[in-house]
Amino acid sequence: MIRKGFKMKLYDGFAAEYEKRHNELWPEMQTMIREHVGKNYSIFLDKETNVLFGYIEIENEELWAKGADTTINRKWWDFMADIMETNPDNSPVSIDLQPVFHLD
């Protein structure tokens, strides 16, 4: 199992909308995450900076990366692009974080 941490950023004033959209996460998106062996997925918000911290456990980097190219994932990116920083293809600007400590 691989633990991944990353950060993204919301635009000001969109914290409630971001949470709402994730609370209503499309079943197809949930299926895609599971099919690409993502589990124990959490996203946290620093309200002072609008920085999101994501954590997910995956089994295979290559398989997980293939999820980005699915139709449902690209649709999700388009859906979220109006409330957060994105790249030209509407993927979220996401910065991987280096693990420095873990305790089971």
Helices and strands as residue ranges (DSSP letters): E 2-9, H 15-23, H 27-35, E 38-46, E 51-58, H 61-66, G 67-69, H 71-80, E 95-97
